Amino acid sequence: MIDVVNRGVGGEDAPEELDRLRKAAGEKPAMIIWQVGTNAIFHEENYAGGQVVAAIEQGLDAICKASIDVLVMDLQYAPALLRPERRKQTLEMVQRIDEIVAARPGRDLQLFRRFALMRHWHEIDGISFDWMTDPTDGEWLHQSEWSTRMVSQALCNALAESAS
């Protein structure tokens, strides 16, 4: 049996999540899955320079110090993040998250590249953003039920593969 506890709060990113992550780590779960980076780009007016990157580093260091498995899930590939005024920052955030995780070898830390997975669906498989994005989301940010189901399945497969 697996108990899943969702501690996420919509609209927040790493700086606001640090205290909650530390508390969750104190509960000694088997694993923490941290979706991070999307809101930092979408609500860029709320974040200064390297504030999010520093918070991701601090959060991962705190969780890893507690000897808890961590899976970092990067940004979703969505029109709201790919607009011309946000595209550069989006790609930089994806790269920075990759670098942050790669800089911590030997720890129980993995990166789930949601951005690359969804990008593949759109650019290679030809899945439209109309299908990948929640049709009720006028901002074109949130995933559709289909996209969420597909990401969840890919995540389950990745976790099962890493456990074997």
Salt bridges, closest charged atoms under 4 A:
GLU12 OE1 - ARG20 NH2 2.91
ASP19 OD1 - ARG22 NH1 3.75
GLU27 OE2 - ARG7 NH2 2.74
GLU45 OE2 - HIS43 ND1 3.98
GLU57 OE2 - ARG96 NH2 3.88
ASP61 OD1 - ARG104 NE 2.80
ASP61 OD1 - ARG107 NH1 3.16
GLU92 OE2 - LYS88 NZ 3.67
ASP98 OD2 - ARG113 NH2 2.62
GLU99 OE1 - ARG96 NH1 2.73
GLU123 OE2 - ARG119 NE 3.36
ASP125 OD1 - HIS120 NE2 3.51
ASP137 OD2 - HIS142 ND1 2.81
